[in-house]
Structures are given as C-alpha cells and as structure tokens.
Amino acid sequence: MSTNITAGVTKHTKHAQIARPHLGEFGRHELAILGAPCGKIKELVARLLPHLAPALSVAYVDADHAAGDDAAAGGASPIMLAGAAAELTDKITFRRVDQHLTLDPFTQKELLANQSIVLVNGNHFRAKQQIIILDPAKPLDRKLDRLTDVRAVLLPEGITEIPEYLRTHLPQIDQLPVLALADTAAIAAFVQQWWRESRPPLRGLVLAGGMSQRMQTDKGRLNYHGLEQRQYAAQLLAEVCTDVLVSCRPDQATELPEGLTPLPDRFLGLGPVGGILSAFQLDPNSAWLVVPCDLPFLSAATLQYLAEHRNPGKVATAFQSPENEFPEPLTSIWEPRSYGVLLRFLSLGYSCPRKALINSDIELLTPQKPEELRNVNTPQEREAAERELKA
C-alpha cells in the first residue's frame, strides 16, 4: 500500500502511483483500417508491407471468424509472406500469434511490444488512431464510435464524395489527407510519415549515482572543464535533449549543484540499470539519452551525431565500443520499448544493460571519435586525462 500526502491530508491508495506507457489496444503506434470488406483491408496491408518492411517491423491484427476451430492449418499466411513481423489472429475460440496461446489484453501488448507499427482490422478491433476507407459495401455509419482519431481517408476507384454523416461526425475531415486506395506507394509514405511524427521525445539522463570505488572520490564531482563532471555532462545533453535529469542516490539529491534536476534512484542496488529504469518509471513515454559522468573527453558533436542517427524503431541506438564489437550501453539512446526489455532481463537475474543491448534489436553506430568514449575510473587515469586535456 502507498500513501499520498496532500495539504496535510493523508490519503491511502491500494497500489503505487506510477506513470503508465501511452499504449493503445495492441501497441504504442497502431492504426485501424476500416470502412471496406475485410478482404480488401487485408489485401491493402499485404500491398503496404513490402514498402514498410524491413525498415519498420509491422504486425497485423485481424479476425478469422469463418475458420473457427479448424483454422490450425500449417504454413505461413499471405500477410507473413508479404513481410509482416507478426500476425495476431482471432480464431473465435482462441487468438494466436503464429502459435496457439491464451491471450489476454496485457499479454497481446507484450507479444507485440517489439513491433514498430501495429496495423489493425478496424472492422473487428479498436485502435487509438484510424485510417478510413469509403467503400459503399462497408459503410461506416454504424461504426462512428470507433472513429476517435482519424488520420487519413482512402477512396476506392469511382468514389469522390465524402458521406454527409462523416462530415457531421468528423468536422475536420476536409483537413485530412485523402489518398486513392490503389496508390500503395502514397499510402505507405503517409504511414511512414505518421510514424516519424509520432516518435517519442528525447530526454537526457546523466548517470552520477555510482560509488566511485576505484576513483576513491565521487567521479561526478571531478573538475576537468571548469565545472563538475555531472554539470558538464548535463550541459552536453541539454544541446540535444528536451530536458536533462541527473540520476543519483537518494542521499545525493540535496547536494547537487544549482541548476541540476535530481532523479533519485527508485531501483536501488542495481548500478546503472537502476538509474535507467528509474527514468522510465518516471516517464515511460520518452526516449532517454544516457551519459555517464566519467567521460571527460565526450563532446556535444558526438551526442549530436548519436541523436541524428537515432532509430526510434529499434530498442536502442548505441555506439559500438572502441575496444570490441559490443555496444556501449551508457552512451546510448534507450527507446520506450526498452523499458520492458530491461525489466525482462532483470526478472531473469541480469542487471547488465549491455547484455540487454547485445540480445535485442538495436541500431549500432560506429563512433566518429572513439577516443571520446574513454572512461576515466582511477586516480592514475584521472591524472593522465588532466594532462591530455590541458595539452
């Protein structure tokens, strides 16, 4: 049980108050396609897939009520053959994602969490946003309650007028993109642009909560550039992020320099992954550009390069380590979907963020200046770094 205290009044709540991801029925980015017979919707999705994949991993959600219990035939479906990364199908008596599972609403979100986009047959299921098809064979007058956030209108051949009931229900319909249903390339381009515009904002996180045992003094408080390293790292992040927080131990929160915003660890005793998870618990709907406080050679140009080459469709965007082929987990952009990935690894007994990156779908970049990723962890390394920076 948690306790909230507001204006001297103690209020008890049954569960901890945590921020929840902005998920729809199936995923973070989902589009229902409705207003035409199911076969036409599925045919449209099959046409779109080659234009969207492999740059985007796309899932398709549909129902197969005609097949019922006898729908267990083997072989890949046309949607999977067209390039879908996953297909969730309601078979009346069960739902499946290429295997038979009992699916509740929470499980299906988890199973589709790795997809960049989920396209949904809106005749059967709801989704946060919609594309509508004006097909006279499947009018939308009985599905107006599903049109909560329409983003585009598709016109079959020979259809030029928008029904009056839609104009009444959607006063903004004249401002929406109107595309020909047969123009696959244009529809795919719209979906790609919609996805790019909906990418999560980028926030910054300085990791400064370590014990600095090898350095024998707080690495975040060292001064290489005329100010503390945690201030220096925060200034670099501020040039590419909407805002910057400093991950720290609870006992450090009150002694940060003026101008820095602390984020005390909520996942204690876990090292860097505890700081990253604390950031996602605070805001699971943003991406977090994470930087440790022990990189005195790091520059704003390197972080700008990382941000410019960010791939929001991946779990993370990371630099390859200058020392080996593995990713650098602590100079990386962690996308919202990585929250669940890190928690899954934690549930398996692993608190290493690098292990999570190695075993996930990430964008791996070659650093332009690998020397900037050099950690300074000991007094001897500190002395060497100070000499180099003064030279």
GUDOTOR-711175 format. One record per residue (C-alpha): z, y, x; residue in three letters; residue number from 1. Coordinates in nm, 4 decimals, padded with zeros to 6 digits, always signed. Each point is the difference from the previous one (the first is absolute). Layout:
N
+----------+----------+----------+---------+-----+
:       zz :       yy :       xx : residuo : num :
+----------+----------+----------+---------+-----+
:        Z :        Y :        X :     ALA : NUM :
...
+----------+----------+----------+---------+-----+
***
This chain:
391
+----------+----------+----------+---------+-----+
:       zz :       yy :       xx : residuo : num :
+----------+----------+----------+---------+-----+
: +00.0000 : +00.0000 : +00.0000 :     MET :   1 :
: -00.0764 : +00.3506 : +00.1230 :     SER :   2 :
: +00.1752 : +00.3276 : -00.0746 :     THR :   3 :
: -00.1668 : +00.3386 : -00.0528 :     ASN :   4 :
: +00.2127 : +00.3149 : +00.0184 :     ILE :   5 :
: -00.1426 : +00.3117 : -00.1675 :     THR :   6 :
: +00.1983 : +00.3218 : -00.0608 :     ALA :   7 :
: +00.3305 : -00.1828 : +00.0331 :     GLY :   8 :
: -00.0945 : -00.2709 : -00.2514 :     VAL :   9 :
: -00.0081 : -00.3575 : +00.1232 :     THR :  10 :
: -00.2762 : -00.2026 : -00.1572 :     LYS :  11 :
: -00.0253 : -00.3750 : +00.0496 :     HIS :  12 :
: -00.3381 : -00.1692 : +00.0029 :     THR :  13 :
: -00.0746 : -00.3688 : +00.0023 :     LYS :  14 :
: -00.2546 : +00.0098 : +00.2837 :     HIS :  15 :
: -00.0665 : +00.2117 : +00.3071 :     ALA :  16 :
: -00.2316 : +00.2941 : -00.0703 :     GLN :  17 :
: -00.3020 : -00.0529 : +00.2260 :     ILE :  18 :
: -00.3483 : +00.1510 : -00.0070 :     ALA :  19 :
: -00.2609 : -00.2360 : -00.1384 :     ARG :  20 :
: -00.3623 : -00.0252 : +00.1139 :     PRO :  21 :
: -00.2648 : +00.1598 : -00.2220 :     HIS :  22 :
: -00.1472 : -00.3296 : -00.1150 :     LEU :  23 :
: -00.2081 : -00.0668 : -00.3079 :     GLY :  24 :
: -00.0299 : -00.3298 : -00.1833 :     GLU :  25 :
: -00.1514 : -00.1787 : +00.2992 :     PHE :  26 :
: +00.0001 : +00.2275 : +00.3043 :     GLY :  27 :
: +00.0236 : +00.3496 : +00.1453 :     ARG :  28 :
: -00.3695 : +00.0829 : -00.0455 :     HIS :  29 :
: -00.1434 : -00.1566 : -00.3132 :     GLU :  30 :
: -00.2905 : +00.0817 : -00.2292 :     LEU :  31 :
: -00.0569 : -00.1593 : -00.3389 :     ALA :  32 :
: -00.3647 : -00.0288 : -00.1046 :     ILE :  33 :
: -00.0460 : -00.0206 : -00.3752 :     LEU :  34 :
: -00.2364 : +00.0862 : -00.2783 :     GLY :  35 :
: -00.2531 : -00.2835 : +00.0440 :     ALA :  36 :
: -00.0059 : -00.3780 : -00.0570 :     PRO :  37 :
: +00.1999 : -00.1941 : +00.2585 :     CYS :  38 :
: -00.3122 : -00.1513 : +00.1517 :     GLY :  39 :
: -00.1421 : +00.3440 : +00.0757 :     LYS :  40 :
: +00.3258 : +00.1128 : +00.1585 :     ILE :  41 :
: +00.0111 : -00.3060 : +00.2217 :     LYS :  42 :
: -00.3656 : +00.0453 : +00.0921 :     GLU :  43 :
: +00.0710 : +00.3637 : +00.0954 :     LEU :  44 :
: +00.2897 : -00.1048 : +00.2220 :     VAL :  45 :
: -00.2171 : -00.2619 : +00.1692 :     ALA :  46 :
: -00.2587 : +00.2707 : +00.0734 :     ARG :  47 :
: +00.2623 : +00.2396 : +00.1362 :     LEU :  48 :
: +00.1695 : -00.2448 : +00.2340 :     LEU :  49 :
: -00.2663 : -00.0114 : +00.2728 :     PRO :  50 :
: +00.0159 : +00.3809 : +00.0163 :     HIS :  51 :
: +00.3798 : +00.0102 : +00.0234 :     LEU :  52 :
: +00.0758 : -00.2987 : +00.2220 :     ALA :  53 :
: +00.0838 : -00.0570 : +00.2792 :     PRO :  54 :
: +00.1136 : +00.3603 : +00.0547 :     ALA :  55 :
: +00.2285 : -00.0418 : -00.3011 :     LEU :  56 :
: +00.1724 : -00.3185 : -00.1123 :     SER :  57 :
: -00.0570 : -00.0208 : -00.3740 :     VAL :  58 :
: +00.1691 : -00.2169 : -00.2609 :     ALA :  59 :
: -00.1316 : -00.0608 : -00.3500 :     TYR :  60 :
: +00.2137 : -00.0731 : -00.3058 :     VAL :  61 :
: -00.1500 : -00.1618 : -00.3094 :     ASP :  62 :
: +00.0695 : -00.2440 : -00.2799 :     ALA :  63 :
: -00.1861 : -00.3230 : -00.0776 :     ASP :  64 :
: +00.1139 : -00.0818 : -00.3505 :     HIS :  65 :
: -00.2995 : -00.2181 : -00.0776 :     ALA :  66 :
: +00.0788 : -00.2408 : +00.2795 :     ALA :  67 :
: +00.3641 : -00.0584 : -00.0849 :     GLY :  68 :
: +00.1773 : -00.2943 : +00.1611 :     ASP :  69 :
: -00.3248 : -00.1578 : +00.1155 :     ASP :  70 :
: -00.0763 : +00.2876 : +00.2381 :     ALA :  71 :
: +00.1199 : -00.1762 : +00.3132 :     ALA :  72 :
: -00.3469 : -00.0769 : +00.1357 :     ALA :  73 :
: -00.0293 : +00.0299 : +00.3774 :     GLY :  74 :
: -00.2290 : +00.2247 : +00.1991 :     GLY :  75 :
: -00.0024 : +00.3715 : +00.0668 :     ALA :  76 :
: -00.0687 : +00.2318 : -00.2928 :     SER :  77 :
: -00.2926 : +00.2465 : +00.0031 :     PRO :  78 :
: +00.2506 : +00.2812 : +00.0532 :     ILE :  79 :
: +00.1428 : -00.1646 : +00.3116 :     MET :  80 :
: -00.3507 : -00.0770 : +00.1262 :     LEU :  81 :
: -00.0933 : +00.3666 : -00.0510 :     ALA :  82 :
: +00.2730 : +00.1055 : +00.2410 :     GLY :  83 :
: +00.3268 : +00.0355 : -00.1925 :     ALA :  84 :
: +00.3136 : -00.0612 : +00.2042 :     ALA :  85 :
: +00.1912 : -00.1348 : -00.2996 :     ALA :  86 :
: -00.0605 : -00.0821 : -00.3641 :     GLU :  87 :
: +00.2777 : -00.0194 : -00.2548 :     LEU :  88 :
: -00.1083 : -00.1732 : -00.3196 :     THR :  89 :
: +00.1926 : -00.0487 : -00.3232 :     ASP :  90 :
: -00.0842 : -00.3506 : -00.1247 :     LYS :  91 :
: +00.1993 : +00.0283 : -00.3271 :     ILE :  92 :
: +00.2601 : -00.2586 : +00.0973 :     THR :  93 :
: +00.0392 : +00.1185 : +00.3586 :     PHE :  94 :
: -00.1166 : +00.2643 : +00.2440 :     ARG :  95 :
: -00.1359 : -00.0707 : +00.3435 :     ARG :  96 :
: -00.0962 : +00.1661 : +00.3256 :     VAL :  97 :
: -00.2236 : -00.2704 : +00.1408 :     ASP :  98 :
: +00.2855 : -00.2439 : -00.0536 :     GLN :  99 :
: +00.2162 : -00.0965 : -00.2943 :     HIS : 100 :
: +00.3182 : +00.2059 : -00.0151 :     LEU : 101 :
: +00.2460 : +00.1189 : -00.2591 :     THR : 102 :
: -00.0487 : +00.3745 : +00.0200 :     LEU : 103 :
: +00.2388 : +00.2631 : -00.1267 :     ASP : 104 :
: -00.0807 : +00.3744 : +00.0286 :     PRO : 105 :
: +00.1979 : +00.0298 : +00.3248 :     PHE : 106 :
: -00.1628 : -00.2990 : +00.1678 :     THR : 107 :
: -00.3519 : +00.1140 : -00.0814 :     GLN : 108 :
: +00.0691 : +00.3408 : +00.1603 :     LYS : 109 :
: +00.1280 : -00.1792 : +00.3101 :     GLU : 110 :
: -00.3013 : -00.2308 : +00.0162 :     LEU : 111 :
: -00.2425 : +00.2926 : -00.0246 :     LEU : 112 :
: +00.1989 : +00.2334 : +00.2251 :     ALA : 113 :
: -00.2401 : -00.0496 : +00.2908 :     ASN : 114 :
: -00.3029 : +00.1238 : -00.1921 :     GLN : 115 :
: -00.1347 : +00.3516 : +00.0489 :     SER : 116 :
: -00.1286 : +00.0161 : -00.3585 :     ILE : 117 :
: +00.0552 : -00.2121 : -00.3105 :     VAL : 118 :
: -00.2824 : +00.0112 : -00.2551 :     LEU : 119 :
: +00.1172 : -00.1094 : -00.3430 :     VAL : 120 :
: -00.1815 : -00.1150 : -00.3141 :     ASN : 121 :
: +00.1368 : +00.2683 : -00.2297 :     GLY : 122 :
: -00.0990 : -00.1941 : -00.3111 :     ASN : 123 :
: +00.2924 : -00.2313 : +00.0708 :     HIS : 124 :
: +00.2408 : +00.1910 : +00.2245 :     PHE : 125 :
: +00.1260 : +00.3509 : +00.0548 :     ARG : 126 :
: -00.0176 : +00.1942 : +00.3263 :     ALA : 127 :
: +00.1235 : +00.3412 : +00.1129 :     LYS : 128 :
: -00.3506 : +00.1488 : +00.0115 :     GLN : 129 :
: -00.3254 : -00.0930 : -00.1666 :     GLN : 130 :
: -00.3791 : +00.0035 : +00.0152 :     ILE : 131 :
: -00.1582 : -00.0193 : -00.3449 :     ILE : 132 :
: -00.3396 : -00.1414 : -00.0970 :     ILE : 133 :
: -00.1627 : +00.1359 : -00.3175 :     LEU : 134 :
: -00.1485 : -00.3261 : -00.1249 :     ASP : 135 :
: -00.0626 : -00.0075 : -00.3790 :     PRO : 136 :
: +00.0714 : -00.3742 : +00.0048 :     ALA : 137 :
: +00.3607 : +00.0675 : +00.1014 :     LYS : 138 :
: +00.1091 : +00.3399 : -00.1369 :     PRO : 139 :
: +00.3238 : +00.1507 : +00.1248 :     LEU : 140 :
: +00.1297 : +00.1406 : -00.3270 :     ASP : 141 :
: +00.2619 : -00.2768 : -00.0258 :     ARG : 142 :
: +00.1074 : +00.0283 : +00.3632 :     LYS : 143 :
: +00.0733 : +00.3722 : +00.0214 :     LEU : 144 :
: +00.3643 : -00.0720 : +00.0891 :     ASP : 145 :
: -00.1250 : -00.1579 : +00.3241 :     ARG : 146 :
: -00.1860 : +00.3128 : +00.1068 :     LEU : 147 :
: +00.2907 : +00.1685 : +00.1754 :     THR : 148 :
: -00.1752 : +00.1342 : +00.3112 :     ASP : 149 :
: -00.3777 : -00.0374 : -00.0180 :     VAL : 150 :
: -00.1779 : +00.0786 : +00.3266 :     ARG : 151 :
: -00.3699 : -00.0683 : -00.0741 :     ALA : 152 :
: -00.2469 : -00.0811 : -00.2769 :     VAL : 153 :
: -00.2810 : -00.2561 : +00.0377 :     LEU : 154 :
: -00.3084 : +00.0142 : -00.2226 :     LEU : 155 :
: -00.2115 : -00.3095 : -00.0709 :     PRO : 156 :
: -00.3760 : +00.0486 : -00.0208 :     GLU : 157 :
: -00.1013 : +00.1913 : -00.3102 :     GLY : 158 :
: +00.3477 : +00.1482 : -00.0636 :     ILE : 159 :
: +00.0233 : +00.3769 : +00.0465 :     THR : 160 :
: +00.2587 : +00.1189 : -00.2532 :     GLU : 161 :
: +00.3791 : -00.0170 : +00.0228 :     ILE : 162 :
: +00.1561 : -00.1062 : -00.3342 :     PRO : 163 :
: +00.1916 : +00.2706 : -00.1818 :     GLU : 164 :
: +00.3184 : -00.2097 : -00.0156 :     TYR : 165 :
: +00.0040 : -00.0056 : +00.3813 :     LEU : 166 :
: -00.0481 : +00.3744 : +00.0210 :     ARG : 167 :
: +00.2963 : +00.0434 : -00.2317 :     THR : 168 :
: +00.2177 : -00.2413 : +00.1967 :     HIS : 169 :
: -00.1165 : +00.1202 : +00.3434 :     LEU : 170 :
: -00.0556 : +00.3777 : -00.0151 :     PRO : 171 :
: -00.0688 : -00.0007 : +00.3748 :     GLN : 172 :
: -00.2784 : -00.2566 : -00.0223 :     ILE : 173 :
: -00.2737 : +00.2532 : +00.0800 :     ASP : 174 :
: +00.1652 : +00.0585 : +00.3393 :     GLN : 175 :
: -00.0082 : -00.3684 : +00.0916 :     LEU : 176 :
: -00.2726 : -00.1583 : +00.2173 :     PRO : 177 :
: -00.2690 : -00.1623 : -00.2175 :     VAL : 178 :
: -00.1968 : -00.2754 : +00.1745 :     LEU : 179 :
: -00.2699 : -00.2435 : -00.1026 :     ALA : 180 :
: +00.1382 : -00.3497 : -00.0428 :     LEU : 181 :
: -00.2992 : -00.1344 : +00.1945 :     ALA : 182 :
: +00.0617 : +00.2283 : +00.2993 :     ASP : 183 :
: +00.2174 : -00.2333 : +00.2054 :     THR : 184 :
: -00.0052 : +00.2126 : +00.3157 :     ALA : 185 :
: +00.1149 : +00.3126 : -00.1850 :     ALA : 186 :
: +00.2843 : -00.1836 : -00.1748 :     ILE : 187 :
: +00.1109 : -00.1559 : +00.3278 :     ALA : 188 :
: -00.0071 : +00.3418 : +00.1680 :     ALA : 189 :
: +00.2167 : +00.1389 : -00.2807 :     PHE : 190 :
: +00.2535 : -00.2815 : +00.0385 :     VAL : 191 :
: +00.0140 : +00.0547 : +00.3764 :     GLN : 192 :
: +00.0514 : +00.3750 : -00.0444 :     GLN : 193 :
: +00.2674 : -00.0600 : -00.2654 :     TRP : 194 :
: +00.1794 : -00.2295 : +00.2424 :     TRP : 195 :
: -00.0204 : +00.2477 : +00.2878 :     ARG : 196 :
: +00.1394 : +00.2805 : -00.2157 :     GLU : 197 :
: +00.2931 : -00.2142 : -00.1112 :     SER : 198 :
: +00.1156 : -00.0953 : +00.3489 :     ARG : 199 :
: +00.3746 : +00.0501 : +00.0528 :     PRO : 200 :
: +00.1267 : +00.3143 : +00.1751 :     PRO : 201 :
: +00.1056 : -00.0286 : +00.3642 :     LEU : 202 :
: +00.3609 : +00.0745 : +00.0913 :     ARG : 203 :
: +00.1537 : -00.0033 : +00.3469 :     GLY : 204 :
: +00.2990 : -00.1974 : +00.1288 :     LEU : 205 :
: +00.1676 : +00.0461 : +00.3394 :     VAL : 206 :
: +00.1953 : -00.3087 : +00.1037 :     LEU : 207 :
: +00.3135 : +00.1363 : +00.1667 :     ALA : 208 :
: +00.2763 : -00.2354 : -00.1132 :     GLY : 209 :
: +00.0067 : -00.2417 : +00.2926 :     GLY : 210 :
: +00.3034 : -00.0587 : +00.2215 :     MET : 211 :
: -00.1921 : +00.0837 : +00.3230 :     SER : 212 :
: +00.1954 : -00.2646 : +00.1930 :     GLN : 213 :
: -00.2440 : -00.0205 : +00.2912 :     ARG : 214 :
: -00.0208 : +00.3781 : +00.0348 :     MET : 215 :
: +00.3816 : +00.0274 : -00.0208 :     GLN : 216 :
: -00.0396 : +00.3246 : -00.1959 :     THR : 217 :
: -00.1660 : +00.0917 : -00.3297 :     ASP : 218 :
: -00.3776 : +00.0001 : +00.0649 :     LYS : 219 :
: -00.0567 : +00.2277 : -00.2983 :     GLY : 220 :
: +00.2060 : +00.2736 : +00.1634 :     ARG : 221 :
: -00.1827 : -00.0047 : +00.3340 :     LEU : 222 :
: -00.1913 : +00.3175 : +00.0868 :     ASN : 223 :
: -00.3443 : -00.0323 : +00.1584 :     TYR : 224 :
: -00.1787 : +00.2920 : -00.1703 :     HIS : 225 :
: +00.2648 : +00.2680 : -00.0488 :     GLY : 226 :
: +00.1469 : -00.1642 : -00.3106 :     LEU : 227 :
: +00.1495 : -00.3337 : -00.1000 :     GLU : 228 :
: -00.2397 : -00.2940 : -00.0228 :     GLN : 229 :
: +00.0717 : -00.0490 : -00.3698 :     ARG : 230 :
: -00.0997 : +00.3641 : -00.0546 :     GLN : 231 :
: -00.3102 : -00.0417 : +00.2152 :     TYR : 232 :
: -00.1119 : -00.3122 : -00.1888 :     ALA : 233 :
: +00.0626 : +00.1734 : -00.3337 :     ALA : 234 :
: -00.2152 : +00.2970 : +00.1050 :     GLN : 235 :
: -00.2863 : -00.2323 : +00.0937 :     LEU : 236 :
: +00.0206 : -00.1817 : -00.3335 :     LEU : 237 :
: +00.0132 : +00.3276 : -00.1936 :     ALA : 238 :
: -00.3557 : +00.0749 : +00.1118 :     GLU : 239 :
: -00.1433 : -00.3010 : -00.1878 :     VAL : 240 :
: +00.2585 : -00.0853 : -00.2694 :     CYS : 241 :
: +00.1086 : +00.1662 : -00.3238 :     THR : 242 :
: +00.3612 : -00.0016 : +00.1198 :     ASP : 243 :
: +00.2181 : -00.1708 : +00.2611 :     VAL : 244 :
: +00.3309 : -00.1860 : -00.0196 :     LEU : 245 :
: +00.2165 : -00.1242 : +00.2862 :     VAL : 246 :
: +00.1227 : -00.3570 : -00.0306 :     SER : 247 :
: +00.3546 : -00.0168 : +00.1324 :     CYS : 248 :
: +00.3295 : -00.1811 : -00.0273 :     ARG : 249 :
: +00.2301 : +00.1334 : -00.2733 :     PRO : 250 :
: +00.2344 : +00.1414 : +00.2658 :     ASP : 251 :
: -00.2865 : +00.2020 : +00.1517 :     GLN : 252 :
: -00.1086 : +00.1734 : -00.3208 :     ALA : 253 :
: +00.2309 : +00.3016 : +00.0326 :     THR : 254 :
: -00.0743 : +00.0738 : +00.3652 :     GLU : 255 :
: -00.3780 : +00.0289 : -00.0075 :     LEU : 256 :
: -00.1392 : +00.3319 : +00.1290 :     PRO : 257 :
: -00.0707 : +00.2683 : -00.2577 :     GLU : 258 :
: -00.3330 : -00.0450 : -00.1752 :     GLY : 259 :
: -00.0027 : -00.3811 : +00.0110 :     LEU : 260 :
: +00.0418 : -00.1997 : -00.3211 :     THR : 261 :
: +00.2049 : -00.3178 : +00.0480 :     PRO : 262 :
: -00.0720 : -00.3324 : -00.1657 :     LEU : 263 :
: +00.3118 : -00.2124 : +00.0617 :     PRO : 264 :
: -00.0738 : -00.3707 : +00.0257 :     ASP : 265 :
: +00.0493 : -00.1924 : -00.3221 :     ARG : 266 :
: -00.0951 : -00.3337 : +00.1576 :     PHE : 267 :
: +00.2672 : -00.0248 : +00.2675 :     LEU : 268 :
: +00.0005 : -00.2055 : +00.3183 :     GLY : 269 :
: -00.3743 : -00.0732 : -00.0063 :     LEU : 270 :
: -00.1325 : +00.2335 : +00.2689 :     GLY : 271 :
: -00.3281 : +00.1880 : -00.0571 :     PRO : 272 :
: -00.1011 : -00.2044 : -00.3047 :     VAL : 273 :
: +00.3175 : +00.1220 : -00.1714 :     GLY : 274 :
: -00.1180 : +00.3581 : +00.0418 :     GLY : 275 :
: -00.3474 : -00.0786 : -00.1356 :     ILE : 276 :
: +00.1432 : -00.1881 : -00.2982 :     LEU : 277 :
: +00.2412 : +00.2868 : -00.0686 :     SER : 278 :
: -00.2982 : +00.2361 : -00.0146 :     ALA : 279 :
: -00.1810 : -00.2242 : -00.2476 :     PHE : 280 :
: +00.3119 : -00.0360 : -00.2119 :     GLN : 281 :
: +00.0111 : +00.3789 : -00.0190 :     LEU : 282 :
: -00.3725 : +00.0321 : -00.0764 :     ASP : 283 :
: -00.2010 : -00.3202 : -00.0555 :     PRO : 284 :
: -00.3072 : +00.1966 : -00.1096 :     ASN : 285 :
: -00.0795 : +00.1739 : +00.3289 :     SER : 286 :
: -00.1292 : -00.1272 : +00.3311 :     ALA : 287 :
: +00.2309 : +00.0579 : +00.2968 :     TRP : 288 :
: -00.1207 : +00.0989 : +00.3463 :     LEU : 289 :
: +00.2746 : -00.1343 : +00.2236 :     VAL : 290 :
: +00.0724 : +00.1291 : +00.3521 :     VAL : 291 :
: +00.2926 : -00.0949 : +00.2278 :     PRO : 292 :
: +00.1940 : +00.2648 : +00.1877 :     CYS : 293 :
: -00.0580 : -00.1569 : +00.3448 :     ASP : 294 :
: -00.3659 : +00.1009 : +00.0529 :     LEU : 295 :
: +00.0136 : +00.3238 : +00.2036 :     PRO : 296 :
: -00.3709 : -00.0207 : +00.0879 :     PHE : 297 :
: -00.1174 : -00.0204 : -00.3630 :     LEU : 298 :
: -00.2255 : +00.2843 : -00.1183 :     SER : 299 :
: -00.1017 : +00.1444 : -00.3345 :     ALA : 300 :
: -00.3625 : -00.0906 : +00.0785 :     ALA : 301 :
: +00.0877 : -00.3703 : +00.0108 :     THR : 302 :
: +00.1772 : +00.0171 : -00.3351 :     LEU : 303 :
: -00.2934 : +00.1950 : -00.1437 :     GLN : 304 :
: -00.2348 : -00.2767 : +00.1180 :     TYR : 305 :
: +00.2238 : -00.2595 : -00.1661 :     LEU : 306 :
: +00.0050 : +00.1939 : -00.3276 :     ALA : 307 :
: -00.3763 : +00.0610 : +00.0024 :     GLU : 308 :
: -00.0701 : -00.3717 : +00.0511 :     HIS : 309 :
: +00.2568 : -00.1130 : -00.2567 :     ARG : 310 :
: -00.1186 : -00.2793 : -00.2286 :     ASN : 311 :
: +00.2043 : +00.0185 : -00.3237 :     PRO : 312 :
: -00.1570 : -00.3283 : -00.1125 :     GLY : 313 :
: +00.1934 : -00.1890 : +00.2690 :     LYS : 314 :
: +00.3689 : -00.0795 : +00.0322 :     VAL : 315 :
: +00.0213 : +00.2386 : +00.2940 :     ALA : 316 :
: -00.2009 : +00.1875 : +00.2622 :     THR : 317 :
: +00.1309 : -00.0551 : +00.3514 :     ALA : 318 :
: -00.0922 : +00.0548 : +00.3626 :     PHE : 319 :
: -00.0556 : -00.3019 : +00.2179 :     GLN : 320 :
: +00.2643 : -00.0250 : +00.2697 :     SER : 321 :
: -00.1187 : +00.1133 : +00.3464 :     PRO : 322 :
: +00.1755 : -00.3075 : +00.1415 :     GLU : 323 :
: -00.1444 : -00.2775 : -00.2196 :     ASN : 324 :
: -00.2137 : -00.0699 : -00.3055 :     GLU : 325 :
: +00.2833 : +00.0511 : -00.2476 :     PHE : 326 :
: +00.0502 : +00.3058 : -00.2250 :     PRO : 327 :
: +00.2515 : +00.2739 : +00.0746 :     GLU : 328 :
: +00.2242 : -00.0120 : -00.3094 :     PRO : 329 :
: +00.1925 : +00.3207 : +00.0677 :     LEU : 330 :
: -00.2935 : +00.2368 : +00.0386 :     THR : 331 :
: -00.1716 : -00.1068 : -00.3191 :     SER : 332 :
: -00.0808 : +00.0946 : -00.3573 :     ILE : 333 :
: +00.1673 : -00.2368 : -00.2455 :     TRP : 334 :
: -00.1672 : +00.0029 : -00.3420 :     GLU : 335 :
: +00.2018 : -00.0490 : -00.3226 :     PRO : 336 :
: -00.1047 : -00.3641 : -00.0293 :     ARG : 337 :
: +00.1731 : -00.0704 : +00.3331 :     SER : 338 :
: +00.3370 : +00.0489 : -00.1737 :     TYR : 339 :
: -00.0287 : -00.3405 : -00.1633 :     GLY : 340 :
: -00.1383 : -00.1525 : +00.3198 :     VAL : 341 :
: +00.3000 : +00.1150 : +00.2038 :     LEU : 342 :
: +00.2424 : -00.1212 : -00.2665 :     LEU : 343 :
: -00.1730 : -00.3386 : -00.0076 :     ARG : 344 :
: +00.0352 : -00.0390 : +00.3755 :     PHE : 345 :
: +00.3618 : +00.1109 : -00.0252 :     LEU : 346 :
: +00.0608 : -00.2656 : -00.2659 :     SER : 347 :
: -00.1370 : -00.2579 : +00.2447 :     LEU : 348 :
: +00.2420 : +00.1151 : +00.2684 :     GLY : 349 :
: -00.2286 : +00.2291 : +00.2029 :     TYR : 350 :
: +00.0848 : +00.3648 : +00.0647 :     SER : 351 :
: -00.2815 : +00.0580 : +00.2512 :     CYS : 352 :
: -00.2552 : +00.2522 : -00.1359 :     PRO : 353 :
: -00.2553 : -00.1120 : +00.2604 :     ARG : 354 :
: +00.0101 : -00.3545 : -00.1365 :     LYS : 355 :
: -00.0735 : +00.1387 : -00.3455 :     ALA : 356 :
: -00.3022 : +00.1897 : +00.1352 :     LEU : 357 :
: -00.1339 : -00.2933 : +00.2004 :     ILE : 358 :
: +00.0024 : -00.2165 : -00.3110 :     ASN : 359 :
: -00.1410 : +00.2579 : -00.2427 :     SER : 360 :
: -00.3325 : +00.1656 : -00.0783 :     ASP : 361 :
: +00.0170 : +00.3178 : +00.2112 :     ILE : 362 :
: -00.2315 : +00.2569 : +00.1558 :     GLU : 363 :
: +00.0395 : -00.0290 : +00.3785 :     LEU : 364 :
: -00.1062 : +00.2994 : +00.2091 :     LEU : 365 :
: -00.0583 : +00.0303 : +00.3729 :     THR : 366 :
: +00.2047 : +00.2974 : +00.1228 :     PRO : 367 :
: -00.2073 : +00.2704 : +00.1677 :     GLN : 368 :
: +00.2881 : +00.0763 : +00.2370 :     LYS : 369 :
: +00.2055 : -00.3189 : +00.0321 :     PRO : 370 :
: +00.2370 : +00.1655 : +00.2472 :     GLU : 371 :
: +00.1405 : +00.2065 : -00.2880 :     GLU : 372 :
: +00.1493 : -00.3150 : -00.1549 :     LEU : 373 :
: +00.2245 : -00.0605 : +00.2993 :     ARG : 374 :
: +00.3642 : -00.0506 : -00.0983 :     ASN : 375 :
: +00.2770 : +00.1482 : +00.2138 :     VAL : 376 :
: +00.3083 : -00.2179 : -00.0384 :     ASN : 377 :
: +00.2058 : +00.0110 : +00.3221 :     THR : 378 :
: +00.1435 : +00.2735 : +00.2235 :     PRO : 379 :
: -00.2500 : -00.0928 : +00.2707 :     GLN : 380 :
: -00.2931 : +00.0272 : -00.2413 :     GLU : 381 :
: +00.1387 : +00.3307 : -00.1223 :     ARG : 382 :
: +00.0096 : +00.1444 : +00.3506 :     GLU : 383 :
: -00.3573 : -00.1125 : +00.0629 :     ALA : 384 :
: -00.1164 : +00.1501 : -00.3293 :     ALA : 385 :
: +00.1666 : +00.3339 : +00.0742 :     GLU : 386 :
: -00.1749 : +00.0179 : +00.3376 :     ARG : 387 :
: -00.3389 : -00.0761 : -00.1562 :     GLU : 388 :
: +00.0408 : +00.2510 : -00.2797 :     LEU : 389 :
: +00.0937 : +00.2742 : +00.2475 :     LYS : 390 :
: -00.2889 : -00.0801 : +00.2329 :     ALA : 391 :
+----------+----------+----------+---------+-----+
***
